[in-house]
Amino acid sequence: MKENNIEELERQFQEKIDNDIKIEPRDWMPDAYRDTLIRQISQHAHSEIVGMLPEGNWITRAPNLRRKAVLLAKVQDEAGHGLYLYSAAETLGADREETIDDLHSGKAKYSSIFNYPTLSWADMGAIGWLVDGAAIMNQVPLCRCSYGPYARAMVRVCKEESFHQRQGFEIMSTLANGTPEQKAMAQDALNRFWWPALMMFGPNDAESKHTEQSMRWKIKRQTNDELRQQFVDITVPQAEMIGLTVPDADLKFNTETGHYESGEINWDEFWQVVKGNGPCNKDRVDARRKAKENGMWVREAAAAHAEKRANRSKEKRA
Amino acid sequence: MNKHLFEYLLRLGDDSLIIGHRLSEWCGHGPILEEDIAMTNMALDFIGQATTILEYAAKVENAGRDADALAFLRYEREYRNVLLVEQPNEDFAVTMVRQFLFDAFRKPLYEALQNSSDEQIAAIAEKSLKETKYHLKHSSEWVIRLGDGTEESHEKAQYAIDTLWRYTDELFFENEVDAALQSENIVPSLIPIREEWQKTVTAVLAEATLTIPQNGWKQQGGRTGLHSENLGYILAELQYMQRAYPGMKW
Protein backbone atom coordinates (compact mmCIF):
# COMPACT_ATOMS: atom_id res chain seq x y z
CA MET A 1 0.00 0.00 0.00
CA LYS A 2 2.74 2.39 1.09
CA GLU A 3 4.80 1.67 -2.00
CA ASN A 4 1.82 2.29 -4.23
CA ASN A 5 1.38 5.56 -2.47
CA ILE A 6 4.93 6.68 -3.25
CA GLU A 7 4.61 5.54 -6.81
CA GLU A 8 1.46 7.62 -7.10
CA LEU A 9 3.18 10.66 -5.60
CA GLU A 10 6.07 10.22 -7.99
CA ARG A 11 3.69 9.93 -10.91
CA GLN A 12 1.90 13.14 -9.89
CA PHE A 13 5.25 14.86 -9.38
CA GLN A 14 6.52 13.93 -12.83
CA GLU A 15 3.18 14.97 -14.30
CA LYS A 16 3.56 18.43 -12.81
CA ILE A 17 7.08 18.65 -14.20
CA ASP A 18 5.94 17.50 -17.63
CA ASN A 19 3.22 20.16 -17.59
CA ASP A 20 5.71 22.85 -16.56
CA ILE A 21 4.05 23.41 -13.20
CA LYS A 22 6.61 24.73 -10.70
CA ILE A 23 7.50 22.64 -7.67
CA GLU A 24 7.29 24.71 -4.48
CA PRO A 25 8.98 24.12 -1.09
CA ARG A 26 5.92 22.53 0.56
CA ASP A 27 5.15 20.20 -2.34
CA TRP A 28 6.03 16.55 -2.15
CA MET A 29 9.21 15.75 -4.08
CA PRO A 30 11.38 12.66 -4.44
CA ASP A 31 14.39 12.63 -2.13
CA ALA A 32 16.76 12.41 -5.06
CA TYR A 33 15.22 15.54 -6.62
CA ARG A 34 15.64 17.39 -3.34
CA ASP A 35 19.24 16.18 -2.96
CA THR A 36 20.14 17.10 -6.51
CA LEU A 37 18.77 20.60 -6.04
CA ILE A 38 20.48 21.10 -2.70
CA ARG A 39 23.76 20.01 -4.26
CA GLN A 40 23.34 22.22 -7.29
CA ILE A 41 22.00 25.32 -5.51
CA SER A 42 24.58 25.23 -2.74
CA GLN A 43 27.36 24.68 -5.29
CA HIS A 44 26.03 27.69 -7.09
CA ALA A 45 25.93 29.72 -3.84
CA HIS A 46 29.49 28.70 -3.00
CA SER A 47 30.61 29.73 -6.47
CA GLU A 48 29.20 33.21 -5.93
CA ILE A 49 30.95 33.55 -2.58
CA VAL A 50 34.29 32.05 -3.60
CA GLY A 51 33.97 34.07 -6.81
CA MET A 52 34.21 37.25 -4.75
CA LEU A 53 37.86 36.46 -3.98
CA PRO A 54 39.57 36.62 -7.39
CA GLU A 55 37.81 39.90 -8.16
CA GLY A 56 38.14 41.24 -4.63
CA ASN A 57 41.85 40.81 -5.27
CA TRP A 58 41.80 43.88 -7.55
CA ILE A 59 39.48 46.26 -5.71
CA THR A 60 42.25 48.09 -3.88
CA ARG A 61 44.27 48.30 -7.11
CA ALA A 62 41.54 49.29 -9.59
CA PRO A 63 42.97 51.83 -12.03
CA ASN A 64 40.52 54.67 -11.47
CA LEU A 65 37.62 55.71 -9.26
CA ARG A 66 34.90 54.68 -11.69
CA ARG A 67 36.35 51.21 -12.23
CA LYS A 68 36.81 50.80 -8.50
CA ALA A 69 33.18 51.68 -7.77
CA VAL A 70 31.90 49.38 -10.52
CA LEU A 71 34.04 46.50 -9.31
CA LEU A 72 32.90 47.00 -5.71
CA ALA A 73 29.29 47.01 -6.84
CA LYS A 74 29.84 43.88 -8.87
CA VAL A 75 31.44 41.91 -6.06
CA GLN A 76 28.68 43.08 -3.77
CA ASP A 77 26.11 41.76 -6.26
CA GLU A 78 27.82 38.40 -6.10
CA ALA A 79 27.61 38.31 -2.32
CA GLY A 80 23.91 39.12 -2.73
CA HIS A 81 23.48 36.24 -5.16
CA GLY A 82 25.17 33.94 -2.67
CA LEU A 83 22.74 35.08 -0.01
CA TYR A 84 19.64 34.41 -2.20
CA LEU A 85 20.95 31.05 -3.20
CA TYR A 86 21.70 29.93 0.34
CA SER A 87 18.13 30.97 1.14
CA ALA A 88 16.81 29.00 -1.83
CA ALA A 89 18.74 25.96 -0.56
CA GLU A 90 17.23 26.53 2.88
CA THR A 91 13.73 26.16 1.43
CA LEU A 92 14.76 22.57 0.74
CA GLY A 93 15.88 22.02 4.31
CA ALA A 94 19.62 22.64 3.86
CA ASP A 95 21.14 24.50 6.80
CA ARG A 96 23.29 27.43 5.64
CA GLU A 97 26.09 26.90 8.14
CA GLU A 98 26.28 23.18 7.44
CA THR A 99 26.32 23.87 3.74
CA ILE A 100 29.22 26.29 4.25
CA ASP A 101 31.08 23.76 6.39
CA ASP A 102 30.81 21.31 3.49
CA LEU A 103 32.55 23.87 1.32
CA HIS A 104 35.33 24.27 3.85
CA SER A 105 35.83 20.54 4.29
CA GLY A 106 36.05 20.08 0.53
CA LYS A 107 32.89 17.97 0.41
CA ALA A 108 30.98 20.59 -1.56
CA LYS A 109 32.31 21.91 -4.86
CA TYR A 110 32.16 25.33 -6.48
CA SER A 111 32.90 26.53 -9.97
CA SER A 112 36.48 25.58 -10.83
CA ILE A 113 37.07 28.81 -12.71
CA PHE A 114 37.67 30.59 -9.40
CA ASN A 115 40.68 28.39 -8.76
CA TYR A 116 42.61 30.39 -11.34
CA PRO A 117 44.50 33.48 -10.17
CA THR A 118 43.73 37.05 -11.25
CA LEU A 119 47.11 38.38 -12.31
CA SER A 120 46.33 41.65 -14.01
CA TRP A 121 43.63 44.30 -14.25
CA ALA A 122 42.58 42.78 -17.58
CA ASP A 123 41.47 39.70 -15.66
CA MET A 124 38.60 41.80 -14.31
CA GLY A 125 37.53 42.28 -17.90
CA ALA A 126 38.05 38.63 -18.81
CA ILE A 127 36.09 37.40 -15.82
CA GLY A 128 33.15 39.68 -16.51
CA TRP A 129 33.12 38.95 -20.20
CA LEU A 130 33.92 35.23 -20.25
CA VAL A 131 33.09 33.89 -16.80
CA ASP A 132 29.89 35.85 -16.29
CA GLY A 133 29.13 35.26 -19.96
CA ALA A 134 29.42 31.51 -19.47
CA ALA A 135 27.48 31.72 -16.22
CA ILE A 136 24.63 33.44 -18.05
CA MET A 137 24.53 30.64 -20.64
CA ASN A 138 24.18 28.19 -17.79
CA GLN A 139 21.72 30.27 -15.80
CA VAL A 140 19.26 31.62 -18.34
CA PRO A 141 17.74 28.15 -18.82
CA LEU A 142 17.60 27.85 -15.01
CA CYS A 143 15.05 30.67 -14.95
CA ARG A 144 12.71 27.95 -16.29
CA CYS A 145 13.94 25.35 -13.80
CA SER A 146 11.15 23.23 -12.30
CA TYR A 147 11.91 24.31 -8.73
CA GLY A 148 10.14 27.63 -8.10
CA PRO A 149 12.46 29.39 -5.62
CA TYR A 150 15.55 28.54 -7.69
CA ALA A 151 13.92 29.66 -10.93
CA ARG A 152 12.82 32.95 -9.39
CA ALA A 153 16.24 33.63 -7.83
CA MET A 154 17.78 33.01 -11.25
CA VAL A 155 15.63 35.66 -12.92
CA ARG A 156 17.14 38.34 -10.72
CA VAL A 157 20.63 36.86 -10.79
CA CYS A 158 20.62 36.73 -14.60
CA LYS A 159 19.69 40.39 -14.92
CA GLU A 160 22.67 41.39 -12.81
CA GLU A 161 25.00 38.90 -14.49
CA SER A 162 24.20 40.26 -17.89
CA PHE A 163 25.10 43.71 -16.65
CA HIS A 164 28.40 42.31 -15.35
CA GLN A 165 29.07 40.62 -18.66
CA ARG A 166 28.69 43.89 -20.52
CA GLN A 167 30.92 45.70 -18.02
CA GLY A 168 33.57 43.03 -18.44
CA PHE A 169 33.43 43.27 -22.19
CA GLU A 170 33.68 47.03 -21.93
CA ILE A 171 36.87 46.72 -19.83
CA MET A 172 38.33 44.32 -22.41
CA SER A 173 37.38 46.48 -25.31
CA THR A 174 38.88 49.58 -23.68
CA LEU A 175 42.14 47.68 -23.15
CA ALA A 176 42.11 46.13 -26.60
CA ASN A 177 41.77 49.60 -28.10
CA GLY A 178 44.36 51.09 -25.77
CA THR A 179 48.15 51.18 -25.80
CA PRO A 180 50.21 48.13 -26.88
CA GLU A 181 50.78 47.30 -23.18
CA GLN A 182 47.06 47.36 -22.52
CA LYS A 183 46.26 45.25 -25.55
CA ALA A 184 48.91 42.71 -24.52
CA MET A 185 47.40 42.63 -21.04
CA ALA A 186 43.95 41.94 -22.52
CA GLN A 187 45.25 39.22 -24.84
CA ASP A 188 47.11 37.55 -21.98
CA ALA A 189 43.94 37.52 -19.87
CA LEU A 190 41.97 35.99 -22.74
CA ASN A 191 44.69 33.38 -23.21
CA ARG A 192 44.51 32.37 -19.57
CA PHE A 193 40.72 32.44 -19.13
CA TRP A 194 39.44 31.07 -22.45
CA TRP A 195 39.88 27.37 -21.77
CA PRO A 196 38.84 27.49 -18.11
CA ALA A 197 35.71 29.36 -19.27
CA LEU A 198 34.87 26.55 -21.69
CA MET A 199 35.40 24.07 -18.86
CA MET A 200 32.73 25.90 -16.84
CA PHE A 201 30.07 24.01 -18.78
CA GLY A 202 31.26 20.76 -17.26
CA PRO A 203 32.28 17.45 -18.82
CA ASN A 204 31.14 16.37 -22.28
CA ASP A 205 27.57 15.06 -22.35
CA ALA A 206 28.75 11.47 -22.63
CA GLU A 207 30.73 11.89 -19.39
CA SER A 208 28.20 13.90 -17.41
CA LYS A 209 26.67 11.69 -14.75
CA HIS A 210 23.86 14.04 -13.67
CA THR A 211 22.62 15.40 -16.99
CA GLU A 212 20.06 12.80 -18.00
CA GLN A 213 18.10 12.72 -14.75
CA SER A 214 18.32 16.49 -14.32
CA MET A 215 16.91 17.02 -17.81
CA ARG A 216 13.99 14.70 -17.04
CA TRP A 217 13.28 16.72 -13.89
CA LYS A 218 13.69 19.97 -15.78
CA ILE A 219 16.32 21.13 -13.32
CA LYS A 220 18.53 21.31 -16.34
CA ARG A 221 17.12 22.34 -19.70
CA GLN A 222 20.10 22.01 -22.04
CA THR A 223 23.13 19.75 -22.05
CA ASN A 224 26.67 20.87 -21.23
CA ASP A 225 27.83 20.59 -24.82
CA GLU A 226 24.86 22.51 -26.20
CA LEU A 227 25.49 25.37 -23.81
CA ARG A 228 29.24 25.35 -24.47
CA GLN A 229 28.58 25.56 -28.21
CA GLN A 230 26.25 28.54 -27.73
CA PHE A 231 28.93 30.27 -25.69
CA VAL A 232 31.61 29.72 -28.33
CA ASP A 233 29.30 30.88 -31.12
CA ILE A 234 28.50 34.11 -29.31
CA THR A 235 31.93 34.87 -27.84
CA VAL A 236 34.33 34.24 -30.75
CA PRO A 237 32.87 37.07 -32.88
CA GLN A 238 33.04 39.38 -29.85
CA ALA A 239 36.76 38.67 -29.51
CA GLU A 240 37.24 39.32 -33.22
CA MET A 241 35.32 42.55 -32.97
CA ILE A 242 37.79 44.00 -30.47
CA GLY A 243 40.83 42.55 -32.22
CA LEU A 244 41.75 39.81 -29.76
CA THR A 245 42.64 36.25 -30.73
CA VAL A 246 40.95 33.25 -29.16
CA PRO A 247 43.79 30.93 -28.11
CA ASP A 248 42.57 27.86 -30.02
CA ALA A 249 44.58 26.90 -33.11
CA ASP A 250 41.87 24.44 -34.18
CA LEU A 251 39.02 26.91 -33.99
CA LYS A 252 37.15 27.25 -37.30
CA PHE A 253 33.75 28.30 -38.51
CA ASN A 254 31.73 25.59 -40.22
CA THR A 255 29.66 27.33 -42.86
CA GLU A 256 27.38 24.31 -43.26
CA THR A 257 26.34 24.02 -39.61
CA GLY A 258 26.69 27.73 -38.86
CA HIS A 259 28.70 26.87 -35.73
CA TYR A 260 32.30 27.25 -34.63
CA GLU A 261 34.25 24.06 -34.11
CA SER A 262 36.69 24.19 -31.20
CA GLY A 263 39.80 22.26 -30.35
CA GLU A 264 39.83 19.62 -27.64
CA ILE A 265 39.56 20.79 -24.04
CA ASN A 266 42.35 19.62 -21.76
CA TRP A 267 40.18 17.34 -19.62
CA ASP A 268 43.13 16.27 -17.55
CA GLU A 269 43.52 19.86 -16.37
CA PHE A 270 39.75 20.06 -15.78
CA TRP A 271 39.73 17.00 -13.50
CA GLN A 272 42.90 18.08 -11.70
CA VAL A 273 41.31 21.41 -10.79
CA VAL A 274 38.04 19.71 -9.77
CA LYS A 275 40.07 17.39 -7.54
CA GLY A 276 41.63 20.37 -5.78
CA ASN A 277 44.91 20.74 -7.66
CA GLY A 278 44.22 24.04 -9.42
CA PRO A 279 46.56 26.98 -8.79
CA CYS A 280 44.30 28.59 -6.15
CA ASN A 281 42.05 25.83 -4.75
CA LYS A 282 43.84 25.86 -1.42
CA ASP A 283 44.02 29.65 -1.18
CA ARG A 284 40.33 30.11 -1.94
CA VAL A 285 39.07 27.59 0.58
CA ASP A 286 41.60 28.76 3.17
CA ALA A 287 40.41 32.35 2.74
CA ARG A 288 36.78 31.34 3.27
CA ARG A 289 37.63 29.13 6.23
CA LYS A 290 39.66 31.91 7.78
CA ALA A 291 36.80 34.37 7.32
CA LYS A 292 34.52 31.98 9.17
CA GLU A 293 37.01 31.25 11.95
CA ASN A 294 37.98 34.90 12.41
CA GLY A 295 34.32 35.85 12.43
CA MET A 296 33.31 33.30 15.05
CA TRP A 297 33.75 35.68 18.02
CA VAL A 298 31.75 38.35 16.16
CA ARG A 299 28.83 36.00 15.59
CA GLU A 300 29.03 34.83 19.21
CA ALA A 301 29.02 38.44 20.41
CA ALA A 302 25.97 39.25 18.29
CA ALA A 303 24.13 36.22 19.64
CA ALA A 304 25.12 36.98 23.25
CA HIS A 305 24.04 40.58 22.92
CA ALA A 306 20.70 39.62 21.37
CA GLU A 307 20.10 37.25 24.27
CA LYS A 308 20.95 39.94 26.84
CA ARG A 309 18.53 42.31 25.17
CA ALA A 310 15.77 39.74 25.11
CA ASN A 311 16.31 38.98 28.80
CA ARG A 312 16.29 42.66 29.71
CA SER A 313 13.02 43.33 27.94
CA LYS A 314 11.55 40.23 29.62
CA GLU A 315 12.65 41.59 33.02
CA LYS A 316 11.11 44.94 32.18
CA ARG A 317 7.80 43.34 31.31
CA ALA A 318 7.80 41.23 34.46
CA MET B 1 41.68 79.45 -7.35
CA ASN B 2 40.42 79.39 -3.79
CA LYS B 3 43.38 77.65 -2.12
CA HIS B 4 41.57 77.24 1.17
CA LEU B 5 38.53 75.68 -0.44
CA PHE B 6 40.72 73.29 -2.40
CA GLU B 7 42.55 72.29 0.76
CA TYR B 8 39.29 71.73 2.62
CA LEU B 9 37.89 69.60 -0.18
CA LEU B 10 41.00 67.45 -0.09
CA ARG B 11 40.38 66.83 3.61
CA LEU B 12 36.83 65.71 2.95
CA GLY B 13 37.68 63.76 -0.17
CA ASP B 14 40.75 62.02 1.24
CA ASP B 15 38.96 60.98 4.43
CA SER B 16 36.32 59.30 2.26
CA LEU B 17 38.82 57.80 -0.15
CA ILE B 18 41.05 56.28 2.49
CA ILE B 19 38.35 54.92 4.78
CA GLY B 20 36.62 53.53 1.69
CA HIS B 21 39.88 51.83 0.75
CA ARG B 22 40.22 50.29 4.20
CA LEU B 23 36.63 49.02 4.17
CA SER B 24 37.10 47.56 0.71
CA GLU B 25 39.96 45.42 2.03
CA TRP B 26 37.32 43.37 3.87
CA CYS B 27 35.52 42.39 0.69
CA GLY B 28 35.22 38.59 0.62
CA HIS B 29 36.59 38.20 4.14
CA GLY B 30 33.79 39.55 6.38
CA PRO B 31 32.77 37.72 9.55
CA ILE B 32 29.24 37.09 8.23
CA LEU B 33 28.01 37.27 4.66
CA GLU B 34 25.53 40.04 5.52
CA GLU B 35 28.36 42.07 7.05
CA ASP B 36 30.59 41.46 4.05
CA ILE B 37 27.84 42.99 1.93
CA ALA B 38 27.37 45.90 4.36
CA MET B 39 31.07 46.77 4.47
CA THR B 40 31.40 46.56 0.69
CA ASN B 41 28.35 48.75 0.42
CA MET B 42 29.85 51.34 2.75
CA ALA B 43 33.12 51.21 0.83
CA LEU B 44 31.13 51.94 -2.29
CA ASP B 45 29.41 54.90 -0.62
CA PHE B 46 32.76 56.35 0.44
CA ILE B 47 34.38 55.87 -2.96
CA GLY B 48 31.32 57.59 -4.43
CA GLN B 49 31.68 60.49 -2.01
CA ALA B 50 35.40 60.75 -2.71
CA THR B 51 34.68 60.89 -6.43
CA THR B 52 32.16 63.73 -6.15
CA ILE B 53 34.27 65.70 -3.69
CA LEU B 54 37.52 65.30 -5.63
CA GLU B 55 35.76 66.20 -8.88
CA TYR B 56 34.75 69.44 -7.25
CA ALA B 57 38.24 69.91 -5.81
CA ALA B 58 39.69 69.50 -9.30
CA LYS B 59 37.28 72.10 -10.61
CA VAL B 60 38.21 74.52 -7.84
CA GLU B 61 41.90 73.94 -8.46
CA ASN B 62 41.41 74.51 -12.18
CA ALA B 63 44.88 73.20 -13.05
CA GLY B 64 43.96 70.53 -15.56
CA ARG B 65 43.79 67.71 -13.00
CA ASP B 66 40.68 65.56 -12.63
CA ALA B 67 39.37 63.52 -9.68
CA ASP B 68 41.44 60.50 -10.71
CA ALA B 69 44.62 62.55 -10.89
CA LEU B 70 43.92 63.81 -7.38
CA ALA B 71 43.06 60.37 -6.02
CA PHE B 72 45.86 58.43 -7.71
CA LEU B 73 48.70 60.77 -8.56
CA ARG B 74 49.55 62.81 -5.53
CA TYR B 75 52.51 62.08 -3.29
CA GLU B 76 52.06 60.88 0.26
CA ARG B 77 52.63 64.27 1.83
CA GLU B 78 49.89 65.79 -0.31
CA TYR B 79 47.07 63.68 1.15
CA ARG B 80 44.99 65.46 3.77
CA ASN B 81 43.05 62.64 5.47
CA VAL B 82 43.11 62.25 9.23
CA LEU B 83 45.36 59.55 10.69
CA LEU B 84 42.32 57.70 12.06
CA VAL B 85 41.06 56.54 8.67
CA GLU B 86 44.40 55.13 7.55
CA GLN B 87 44.80 52.87 10.59
CA PRO B 88 44.83 49.18 9.64
CA ASN B 89 41.67 47.06 9.86
CA GLU B 90 43.30 44.58 12.29
CA ASP B 91 40.06 42.84 13.26
CA PHE B 92 36.35 43.52 13.06
CA ALA B 93 36.36 45.37 16.40
CA VAL B 94 39.07 47.82 15.32
CA THR B 95 37.35 48.31 11.97
CA MET B 96 33.93 48.98 13.49
CA VAL B 97 35.20 51.22 16.29
CA ARG B 98 37.24 53.21 13.75
CA GLN B 99 34.13 53.47 11.62
CA PHE B 100 32.00 54.55 14.54
CA LEU B 101 34.42 57.26 15.71
CA PHE B 102 34.53 58.58 12.17
CA ASP B 103 30.79 58.34 11.41
CA ALA B 104 29.98 60.13 14.67
CA PHE B 105 32.11 63.01 13.36
CA ARG B 106 30.89 62.90 9.78
CA LYS B 107 27.20 63.07 10.61
CA PRO B 108 27.16 66.44 12.41
CA LEU B 109 29.74 67.74 9.94
CA TYR B 110 27.53 66.96 6.94
CA GLU B 111 24.49 68.30 8.78
CA ALA B 112 26.28 71.61 9.18
CA LEU B 113 27.74 71.59 5.67
CA GLN B 114 24.21 71.33 4.25
CA ASN B 115 23.94 75.02 5.12
CA SER B 116 27.16 75.95 3.38
CA SER B 117 27.07 79.14 1.33
CA ASP B 118 28.83 77.09 -1.34
CA GLU B 119 26.00 75.37 -3.20
CA GLN B 120 28.13 72.52 -4.43
CA ILE B 121 29.27 71.66 -0.92
CA ALA B 122 25.73 71.95 0.42
CA ALA B 123 24.53 69.53 -2.26
CA ILE B 124 27.33 67.03 -1.60
CA ALA B 125 26.60 67.21 2.14
CA GLU B 126 22.90 66.66 1.67
CA LYS B 127 23.43 63.61 -0.49
CA SER B 128 26.16 62.14 1.70
CA LEU B 129 24.24 62.71 4.91
CA LYS B 130 21.66 60.08 4.01
CA GLU B 131 24.39 57.46 3.70
CA THR B 132 26.22 58.72 6.75
CA LYS B 133 23.18 58.35 8.99
CA TYR B 134 22.92 54.75 7.95
CA HIS B 135 26.65 54.20 8.46
CA LEU B 136 26.51 55.67 11.95
CA LYS B 137 23.51 53.54 12.90
CA HIS B 138 25.28 50.47 11.61
CA SER B 139 28.61 51.13 13.33
CA SER B 140 26.95 52.22 16.61
CA GLU B 141 24.94 49.02 16.72
CA TRP B 142 28.05 46.94 16.20
CA VAL B 143 30.03 48.81 18.85
CA ILE B 144 27.20 48.11 21.28
CA ARG B 145 26.94 44.45 20.28
CA LEU B 146 30.67 43.91 20.60
CA GLY B 147 31.08 45.89 23.81
CA ASP B 148 28.06 44.32 25.46
CA GLY B 149 28.42 40.89 23.86
CA THR B 150 30.84 38.27 25.17
CA GLU B 151 33.87 38.77 27.36
CA GLU B 152 36.10 38.23 24.33
CA SER B 153 34.27 40.75 22.16
CA HIS B 154 34.26 43.28 25.00
CA GLU B 155 38.00 42.95 25.36
CA LYS B 156 38.57 43.38 21.66
CA ALA B 157 36.27 46.40 21.49
CA GLN B 158 37.97 48.00 24.48
CA TYR B 159 41.37 47.38 22.90
CA ALA B 160 40.09 49.07 19.74
CA ILE B 161 38.95 52.15 21.65
CA ASP B 162 42.22 52.30 23.57
CA THR B 163 44.22 52.02 20.36
CA LEU B 164 42.23 54.48 18.26
CA TRP B 165 41.37 57.10 20.85
CA ARG B 166 44.67 58.91 20.28
CA TYR B 167 43.58 59.71 16.72
CA THR B 168 40.25 61.32 17.59
CA ASP B 169 41.50 64.77 18.47
CA GLU B 170 42.64 65.34 14.95
CA LEU B 171 39.09 65.03 13.62
CA PHE B 172 38.59 68.54 15.01
CA PHE B 173 41.79 70.05 13.67
CA GLU B 174 41.34 73.62 12.53
CA ASN B 175 43.74 76.19 11.09
CA GLU B 176 43.72 79.25 8.87
CA VAL B 177 41.93 77.27 6.16
CA ASP B 178 38.92 76.86 8.41
CA ALA B 179 39.07 80.44 9.64
CA ALA B 180 39.02 81.81 6.11
CA LEU B 181 36.19 79.54 4.94
CA GLN B 182 34.19 80.08 8.12
CA SER B 183 34.25 83.82 7.56
CA GLU B 184 32.45 83.21 4.27
CA ASN B 185 30.04 80.71 5.82
CA ILE B 186 31.36 77.98 3.56
CA VAL B 187 32.25 75.63 6.41
CA PRO B 188 31.15 75.41 10.05
CA SER B 189 33.19 75.75 13.21
CA LEU B 190 34.17 72.31 14.49
CA ILE B 191 33.56 73.26 18.11
CA PRO B 192 29.81 72.45 18.19
CA ILE B 193 30.52 69.44 15.98
CA ARG B 194 32.94 68.19 18.57
CA GLU B 195 30.29 68.61 21.26
CA GLU B 196 27.85 66.53 19.31
CA TRP B 197 30.50 63.93 18.55
CA GLN B 198 31.30 63.73 22.26
CA LYS B 199 27.62 63.23 23.08
CA THR B 200 27.20 60.42 20.56
CA VAL B 201 30.41 58.71 21.57
CA THR B 202 29.68 58.95 25.29
CA ALA B 203 26.17 57.56 24.88
CA VAL B 204 27.11 54.68 22.60
CA LEU B 205 30.19 53.66 24.57
CA ALA B 206 28.17 53.74 27.79
CA GLU B 207 25.56 51.46 26.30
CA ALA B 208 28.37 49.26 25.02
CA THR B 209 29.84 49.15 28.56
CA LEU B 210 33.13 50.43 27.16
CA THR B 211 35.41 52.91 28.88
CA ILE B 212 36.75 56.09 27.34
CA PRO B 213 40.52 56.31 27.91
CA GLN B 214 41.58 59.24 30.05
CA ASN B 215 44.23 61.82 29.31
CA GLY B 216 46.17 59.94 26.69
CA TRP B 217 48.53 61.64 24.26
CA LYS B 218 46.85 62.66 21.01
CA GLN B 219 48.38 62.14 17.59
CA GLN B 220 47.96 64.43 14.66
CA GLY B 221 49.56 65.22 11.35
CA GLY B 222 47.30 63.87 8.64
CA ARG B 223 45.57 67.18 8.01
CA THR B 224 48.93 68.77 7.25
CA GLY B 225 50.23 65.82 5.23
CA LEU B 226 52.31 64.19 7.92
CA HIS B 227 50.96 60.66 7.95
CA SER B 228 51.58 57.37 9.72
CA GLU B 229 53.59 54.69 7.94
CA ASN B 230 50.31 53.06 6.94
CA LEU B 231 49.44 55.56 4.23
CA GLY B 232 52.43 54.71 2.07
CA TYR B 233 51.29 51.11 1.75
CA ILE B 234 47.71 52.14 1.02
CA LEU B 235 48.98 54.39 -1.75
CA ALA B 236 51.27 51.69 -3.11
CA GLU B 237 48.17 49.61 -3.82
CA LEU B 238 45.81 52.43 -4.67
CA GLN B 239 48.19 54.02 -7.15
CA TYR B 240 49.76 50.86 -8.55
CA MET B 241 48.07 50.87 -11.95
CA GLN B 242 48.42 54.61 -12.52
CA ARG B 243 52.10 54.48 -11.60
CA ALA B 244 52.94 51.31 -13.52
CA TYR B 245 51.07 52.38 -16.67
CA PRO B 246 51.31 56.17 -16.68
CA GLY B 247 48.94 58.25 -18.73
CA MET B 248 46.65 55.48 -19.95
CA LYS B 249 42.86 55.40 -20.15
CA TRP B 250 41.06 52.60 -18.35
Interface residues (C-beta under 8 A of the other chain):
Chain A: I49 M52 L53 G56 I59 T60 R61 A62 P63 N64 L65 R66 R67 K68 A69 L72 A73 V75 Q76 A79 G80 G82 L83 Y86 W121 I171 T174 L175 G178 T179 E181 Q182 A287 K290 A291 N294 G295 M296 W297 V298 R299 E300 A301 A302 A304 H305 K308
Chain B: H21 S24 E25 C27 G28 H29 G30 P31 I32 L33 E34 E35 D36 I37 T40 N41 A43 L44 I47 G48 A50 T51 L54 A67 D68 A71 F72 D91 F92 I144 R145 L146 D148 G149 T150 E152 S153 K156 E237 L238 Y240 M241 Q242 Y245 M248 K249 W250
